[in-house]
Amino acid sequence: WSTVQTEIAEKSGYDVDSKGKSQDELLLQEDLISLMPMVNGVNAISEELDKKKHFELALVSPQARGLTSGRTKAVVSTQSTGGRRGGTQQVYAPPRGHYSGNISGVSNGEEKKKRQRF
């Protein structure tokens, strides 16, 4: 699975080469490659269900989190694109290792229920 994700990222123009990168950069690269297909899938579901939400990947530096050191983290940002609130934004930072092969990280039966509540 990770080989497929890496190949898709490479074909999309992302630098997936590990030469000359620090451990922190490699971890960030792995996080991004894992999250990209999930974010694309969630956006497709949101659009299909007309939920007026858009999800995107964002990078948050340690300084932006109020730290003096540490590694940059990949987060998923969601923004409401319609409705009365128009433009509210939330950020979700999934814990490292939380990523799985399906979009939501739950079993197929639970995933169907989650899509209905989405």
PyMOL CGO cylinders between C-alpha atoms (Angstrom):
from pymol import cmd
from pymol.cgo import CYLINDER

trace = [
    CYLINDER, 0.00, 0.00, 0.00, 2.72, 2.50, 0.91, 0.3, 1, 1, 1, 1, 1, 1,
    CYLINDER, 2.72, 2.50, 0.91, 4.51, 1.78, -2.38, 0.3, 1, 1, 1, 1, 1, 1,
    CYLINDER, 4.51, 1.78, -2.38, 1.36, 2.70, -4.29, 0.3, 1, 1, 1, 1, 1, 1,
    CYLINDER, 1.36, 2.70, -4.29, 0.91, 5.89, -2.26, 0.3, 1, 1, 1, 1, 1, 1,
    CYLINDER, 0.91, 5.89, -2.26, 4.54, 6.83, -2.85, 0.3, 1, 1, 1, 1, 1, 1,
    CYLINDER, 4.54, 6.83, -2.85, 4.20, 6.25, -6.58, 0.3, 1, 1, 1, 1, 1, 1,
    CYLINDER, 4.20, 6.25, -6.58, 1.03, 8.35, -6.76, 0.3, 1, 1, 1, 1, 1, 1,
    CYLINDER, 1.03, 8.35, -6.76, 2.75, 11.17, -4.84, 0.3, 1, 1, 1, 1, 1, 1,
    CYLINDER, 2.75, 11.17, -4.84, 5.75, 11.00, -7.18, 0.3, 1, 1, 1, 1, 1, 1,
    CYLINDER, 5.75, 11.00, -7.18, 3.53, 11.13, -10.29, 0.3, 1, 1, 1, 1, 1, 1,
    CYLINDER, 3.53, 11.13, -10.29, 1.72, 14.12, -8.76, 0.3, 1, 1, 1, 1, 1, 1,
    CYLINDER, 1.72, 14.12, -8.76, 5.00, 16.03, -8.60, 0.3, 1, 1, 1, 1, 1, 1,
    CYLINDER, 5.00, 16.03, -8.60, 5.98, 15.52, -4.96, 0.3, 1, 1, 1, 1, 1, 1,
    CYLINDER, 5.98, 15.52, -4.96, 9.61, 14.94, -4.03, 0.3, 1, 1, 1, 1, 1, 1,
    CYLINDER, 9.61, 14.94, -4.03, 9.64, 11.44, -2.56, 0.3, 1, 1, 1, 1, 1, 1,
    CYLINDER, 9.64, 11.44, -2.56, 13.40, 10.93, -2.66, 0.3, 1, 1, 1, 1, 1, 1,
    CYLINDER, 13.40, 10.93, -2.66, 14.86, 10.15, 0.76, 0.3, 1, 1, 1, 1, 1, 1,
    CYLINDER, 14.86, 10.15, 0.76, 18.47, 11.05, -0.05, 0.3, 1, 1, 1, 1, 1, 1,
    CYLINDER, 18.47, 11.05, -0.05, 19.87, 13.90, 2.01, 0.3, 1, 1, 1, 1, 1, 1,
    CYLINDER, 19.87, 13.90, 2.01, 16.79, 14.30, 4.20, 0.3, 1, 1, 1, 1, 1, 1,
    CYLINDER, 16.79, 14.30, 4.20, 16.77, 14.36, 7.99, 0.3, 1, 1, 1, 1, 1, 1,
    CYLINDER, 16.77, 14.36, 7.99, 14.73, 11.89, 10.04, 0.3, 1, 1, 1, 1, 1, 1,
    CYLINDER, 14.73, 11.89, 10.04, 12.18, 14.62, 10.76, 0.3, 1, 1, 1, 1, 1, 1,
    CYLINDER, 12.18, 14.62, 10.76, 11.83, 15.39, 7.05, 0.3, 1, 1, 1, 1, 1, 1,
    CYLINDER, 11.83, 15.39, 7.05, 11.36, 11.69, 6.27, 0.3, 1, 1, 1, 1, 1, 1,
    CYLINDER, 11.36, 11.69, 6.27, 8.65, 11.39, 8.94, 0.3, 1, 1, 1, 1, 1, 1,
    CYLINDER, 8.65, 11.39, 8.94, 6.86, 14.44, 7.56, 0.3, 1, 1, 1, 1, 1, 1,
    CYLINDER, 6.86, 14.44, 7.56, 7.11, 13.04, 4.03, 0.3, 1, 1, 1, 1, 1, 1,
    CYLINDER, 7.11, 13.04, 4.03, 5.62, 9.74, 5.22, 0.3, 1, 1, 1, 1, 1, 1,
    CYLINDER, 5.62, 9.74, 5.22, 2.77, 11.56, 6.96, 0.3, 1, 1, 1, 1, 1, 1,
    CYLINDER, 2.77, 11.56, 6.96, 1.98, 13.61, 3.84, 0.3, 1, 1, 1, 1, 1, 1,
    CYLINDER, 1.98, 13.61, 3.84, 2.03, 10.58, 1.56, 0.3, 1, 1, 1, 1, 1, 1,
    CYLINDER, 2.03, 10.58, 1.56, -0.32, 8.74, 3.95, 0.3, 1, 1, 1, 1, 1, 1,
    CYLINDER, -0.32, 8.74, 3.95, -2.73, 11.65, 4.33, 0.3, 1, 1, 1, 1, 1, 1,
    CYLINDER, -2.73, 11.65, 4.33, -3.00, 12.80, 0.70, 0.3, 1, 1, 1, 1, 1, 1,
    CYLINDER, -3.00, 12.80, 0.70, -5.29, 10.03, -0.59, 0.3, 1, 1, 1, 1, 1, 1,
    CYLINDER, -5.29, 10.03, -0.59, -7.44, 10.25, 2.54, 0.3, 1, 1, 1, 1, 1, 1,
    CYLINDER, -7.44, 10.25, 2.54, -7.96, 13.99, 2.19, 0.3, 1, 1, 1, 1, 1, 1,
    CYLINDER, -7.96, 13.99, 2.19, -8.79, 13.57, -1.52, 0.3, 1, 1, 1, 1, 1, 1,
    CYLINDER, -8.79, 13.57, -1.52, -11.29, 10.84, -0.64, 0.3, 1, 1, 1, 1, 1, 1,
    CYLINDER, -11.29, 10.84, -0.64, -12.96, 12.87, 2.09, 0.3, 1, 1, 1, 1, 1, 1,
    CYLINDER, -12.96, 12.87, 2.09, -13.28, 15.84, -0.27, 0.3, 1, 1, 1, 1, 1, 1,
    CYLINDER, -13.28, 15.84, -0.27, -14.91, 13.59, -2.88, 0.3, 1, 1, 1, 1, 1, 1,
    CYLINDER, -14.91, 13.59, -2.88, -17.39, 12.28, -0.29, 0.3, 1, 1, 1, 1, 1, 1,
    CYLINDER, -17.39, 12.28, -0.29, -18.12, 15.80, 0.98, 0.3, 1, 1, 1, 1, 1, 1,
    CYLINDER, -18.12, 15.80, 0.98, -18.78, 17.01, -2.55, 0.3, 1, 1, 1, 1, 1, 1,
    CYLINDER, -18.78, 17.01, -2.55, -20.95, 14.00, -3.41, 0.3, 1, 1, 1, 1, 1, 1,
    CYLINDER, -20.95, 14.00, -3.41, -23.05, 14.49, -0.28, 0.3, 1, 1, 1, 1, 1, 1,
    CYLINDER, -23.05, 14.49, -0.28, -23.14, 18.28, -0.79, 0.3, 1, 1, 1, 1, 1, 1,
    CYLINDER, -23.14, 18.28, -0.79, -21.82, 18.91, 2.74, 0.3, 1, 1, 1, 1, 1, 1,
    CYLINDER, -21.82, 18.91, 2.74, -20.16, 22.23, 1.83, 0.3, 1, 1, 1, 1, 1, 1,
    CYLINDER, -20.16, 22.23, 1.83, -16.89, 21.32, 3.52, 0.3, 1, 1, 1, 1, 1, 1,
    CYLINDER, -16.89, 21.32, 3.52, -13.40, 21.35, 2.05, 0.3, 1, 1, 1, 1, 1, 1,
    CYLINDER, -13.40, 21.35, 2.05, -10.42, 19.54, 3.56, 0.3, 1, 1, 1, 1, 1, 1,
    CYLINDER, -10.42, 19.54, 3.56, -6.76, 20.27, 2.88, 0.3, 1, 1, 1, 1, 1, 1,
    CYLINDER, -6.76, 20.27, 2.88, -3.34, 19.40, 4.20, 0.3, 1, 1, 1, 1, 1, 1,
    CYLINDER, -3.34, 19.40, 4.20, -1.40, 22.04, 6.08, 0.3, 1, 1, 1, 1, 1, 1,
    CYLINDER, -1.40, 22.04, 6.08, 2.04, 22.08, 7.65, 0.3, 1, 1, 1, 1, 1, 1,
    CYLINDER, 2.04, 22.08, 7.65, 2.45, 23.49, 11.14, 0.3, 1, 1, 1, 1, 1, 1,
    CYLINDER, 2.45, 23.49, 11.14, 5.92, 24.39, 12.37, 0.3, 1, 1, 1, 1, 1, 1,
    CYLINDER, 5.92, 24.39, 12.37, 6.94, 23.96, 16.02, 0.3, 1, 1, 1, 1, 1, 1,
    CYLINDER, 6.94, 23.96, 16.02, 7.09, 27.76, 16.36, 0.3, 1, 1, 1, 1, 1, 1,
    CYLINDER, 7.09, 27.76, 16.36, 3.47, 28.07, 15.20, 0.3, 1, 1, 1, 1, 1, 1,
    CYLINDER, 3.47, 28.07, 15.20, 2.56, 25.60, 17.95, 0.3, 1, 1, 1, 1, 1, 1,
    CYLINDER, 2.56, 25.60, 17.95, 4.40, 27.71, 20.55, 0.3, 1, 1, 1, 1, 1, 1,
    CYLINDER, 4.40, 27.71, 20.55, 7.47, 25.47, 20.76, 0.3, 1, 1, 1, 1, 1, 1,
    CYLINDER, 7.47, 25.47, 20.76, 11.12, 26.41, 20.32, 0.3, 1, 1, 1, 1, 1, 1,
    CYLINDER, 11.12, 26.41, 20.32, 12.07, 23.10, 18.69, 0.3, 1, 1, 1, 1, 1, 1,
    CYLINDER, 12.07, 23.10, 18.69, 10.54, 19.96, 17.29, 0.3, 1, 1, 1, 1, 1, 1,
    CYLINDER, 10.54, 19.96, 17.29, 9.40, 18.78, 13.92, 0.3, 1, 1, 1, 1, 1, 1,
    CYLINDER, 9.40, 18.78, 13.92, 6.90, 20.22, 11.50, 0.3, 1, 1, 1, 1, 1, 1,
    CYLINDER, 6.90, 20.22, 11.50, 3.60, 18.34, 11.62, 0.3, 1, 1, 1, 1, 1, 1,
    CYLINDER, 3.60, 18.34, 11.62, 1.06, 17.59, 8.92, 0.3, 1, 1, 1, 1, 1, 1,
    CYLINDER, 1.06, 17.59, 8.92, -2.50, 18.51, 9.89, 0.3, 1, 1, 1, 1, 1, 1,
    CYLINDER, -2.50, 18.51, 9.89, -5.84, 18.35, 8.14, 0.3, 1, 1, 1, 1, 1, 1,
    CYLINDER, -5.84, 18.35, 8.14, -7.69, 21.62, 7.96, 0.3, 1, 1, 1, 1, 1, 1,
    CYLINDER, -7.69, 21.62, 7.96, -11.42, 21.75, 7.22, 0.3, 1, 1, 1, 1, 1, 1,
    CYLINDER, -11.42, 21.75, 7.22, -13.36, 24.76, 6.14, 0.3, 1, 1, 1, 1, 1, 1,
    CYLINDER, -13.36, 24.76, 6.14, -17.10, 25.27, 5.79, 0.3, 1, 1, 1, 1, 1, 1,
    CYLINDER, -17.10, 25.27, 5.79, -17.80, 26.65, 2.35, 0.3, 1, 1, 1, 1, 1, 1,
    CYLINDER, -17.80, 26.65, 2.35, -21.45, 27.55, 2.77, 0.3, 1, 1, 1, 1, 1, 1,
    CYLINDER, -21.45, 27.55, 2.77, -24.29, 27.99, 5.17, 0.3, 1, 1, 1, 1, 1, 1,
    CYLINDER, -24.29, 27.99, 5.17, -24.90, 30.67, 7.75, 0.3, 1, 1, 1, 1, 1, 1,
    CYLINDER, -24.90, 30.67, 7.75, -21.46, 30.40, 9.33, 0.3, 1, 1, 1, 1, 1, 1,
    CYLINDER, -21.46, 30.40, 9.33, -19.75, 30.68, 5.93, 0.3, 1, 1, 1, 1, 1, 1,
    CYLINDER, -19.75, 30.68, 5.93, -16.05, 30.07, 6.29, 0.3, 1, 1, 1, 1, 1, 1,
    CYLINDER, -16.05, 30.07, 6.29, -15.50, 28.57, 9.74, 0.3, 1, 1, 1, 1, 1, 1,
    CYLINDER, -15.50, 28.57, 9.74, -12.29, 26.58, 9.97, 0.3, 1, 1, 1, 1, 1, 1,
    CYLINDER, -12.29, 26.58, 9.97, -11.08, 23.73, 12.17, 0.3, 1, 1, 1, 1, 1, 1,
    CYLINDER, -11.08, 23.73, 12.17, -7.78, 21.87, 12.28, 0.3, 1, 1, 1, 1, 1, 1,
    CYLINDER, -7.78, 21.87, 12.28, -7.35, 18.19, 13.06, 0.3, 1, 1, 1, 1, 1, 1,
    CYLINDER, -7.35, 18.19, 13.06, -3.89, 16.83, 13.84, 0.3, 1, 1, 1, 1, 1, 1,
    CYLINDER, -3.89, 16.83, 13.84, -4.10, 13.04, 13.64, 0.3, 1, 1, 1, 1, 1, 1,
    CYLINDER, -4.10, 13.04, 13.64, -1.63, 11.26, 15.92, 0.3, 1, 1, 1, 1, 1, 1,
    CYLINDER, -1.63, 11.26, 15.92, 1.34, 9.63, 14.19, 0.3, 1, 1, 1, 1, 1, 1,
    CYLINDER, 1.34, 9.63, 14.19, 0.58, 6.04, 13.19, 0.3, 1, 1, 1, 1, 1, 1,
    CYLINDER, 0.58, 6.04, 13.19, -3.17, 6.75, 13.19, 0.3, 1, 1, 1, 1, 1, 1,
    CYLINDER, -3.17, 6.75, 13.19, -3.36, 6.51, 9.39, 0.3, 1, 1, 1, 1, 1, 1,
    CYLINDER, -3.36, 6.51, 9.39, -4.84, 3.42, 7.77, 0.3, 1, 1, 1, 1, 1, 1,
    CYLINDER, -4.84, 3.42, 7.77, -5.81, 2.15, 4.36, 0.3, 1, 1, 1, 1, 1, 1,
    CYLINDER, -5.81, 2.15, 4.36, -9.36, 3.47, 4.47, 0.3, 1, 1, 1, 1, 1, 1,
    CYLINDER, -9.36, 3.47, 4.47, -10.43, 7.08, 4.64, 0.3, 1, 1, 1, 1, 1, 1,
    CYLINDER, -10.43, 7.08, 4.64, -11.78, 7.21, 8.15, 0.3, 1, 1, 1, 1, 1, 1,
    CYLINDER, -11.78, 7.21, 8.15, -9.59, 4.65, 9.90, 0.3, 1, 1, 1, 1, 1, 1,
    CYLINDER, -9.59, 4.65, 9.90, -12.58, 2.48, 10.89, 0.3, 1, 1, 1, 1, 1, 1,
    CYLINDER, -12.58, 2.48, 10.89, -13.95, -0.81, 9.56, 0.3, 1, 1, 1, 1, 1, 1,
    CYLINDER, -13.95, -0.81, 9.56, -16.13, -0.82, 6.45, 0.3, 1, 1, 1, 1, 1, 1,
    CYLINDER, -16.13, -0.82, 6.45, -19.37, -1.20, 8.46, 0.3, 1, 1, 1, 1, 1, 1,
    CYLINDER, -19.37, -1.20, 8.46, -18.42, 1.64, 10.77, 0.3, 1, 1, 1, 1, 1, 1,
    CYLINDER, -18.42, 1.64, 10.77, -17.23, 3.67, 7.78, 0.3, 1, 1, 1, 1, 1, 1,
    CYLINDER, -17.23, 3.67, 7.78, -20.68, 3.48, 6.18, 0.3, 1, 1, 1, 1, 1, 1,
    CYLINDER, -20.68, 3.48, 6.18, -22.28, 4.71, 9.41, 0.3, 1, 1, 1, 1, 1, 1,
    CYLINDER, -22.28, 4.71, 9.41, -19.71, 7.49, 9.69, 0.3, 1, 1, 1, 1, 1, 1,
    CYLINDER, -19.71, 7.49, 9.69, -20.39, 8.61, 6.10, 0.3, 1, 1, 1, 1, 1, 1,
    CYLINDER, -20.39, 8.61, 6.10, -24.09, 8.84, 6.89, 0.3, 1, 1, 1, 1, 1, 1,
    CYLINDER, -24.09, 8.84, 6.89, -23.36, 11.10, 9.89, 0.3, 1, 1, 1, 1, 1, 1,
    CYLINDER, -23.36, 11.10, 9.89, -20.78, 13.19, 7.99, 0.3, 1, 1, 1, 1, 1, 1,
]
cmd.load_cgo(trace, "trace")
